[in-house]
């Protein structure tokens, strides 16, 4: 989730730096969001994804490899799935591909370094994650998932549907089931479902 937050912040910085307005001149607030745990969303469609892998260096050290893919200039007909989108479909006056790519690498790397640093300082982990301005509250404020109906497809077991309630201190997602029960999800595919209008509404 830290990688997702850094990617979103870096993307916002680059768009602001280049003065790229929305194609519809709408309100830029909450256009870019995060789908739990770390997908980049733009107006409810998947803009990018992140994969992380822990690589053992030696007995004392490990490295975290972060792979980030963002649809920048894909035309609508070339998008991988119907629920995905591309940056050029939402923002005007984007710089050329190489400039945009390089600026995003710089900005995301800078944010990732800044967001990860407090997690490695002894005694600050709980504050960095769960404090008033901690990572968890900032990620929750940018979440596309929280408050919405979701379908959880676990690695093992049957899929369930419910409403996403909160991001827990351990970064798992709490989901309220239709029967009122709750389940915490740590490893699963979580899809956001369309809202169903009430009968007679």
Secondary structure by P-SEA (a helix, b strand, c coil): caaaaaaaaaaaaaaaaacccccccccccccbbbcccbbbbccccccbbbbbbbbbccccbbbbbbbbbbbcccccccccccccccccccccccccaaaaaaaaaaaaaaaaaaaaccccccccccccccccccaaaaaaaacccccbbbbbbccccbbbbbbbcccccccbbbbbccccbbbbbcccbbbbbcccccccc
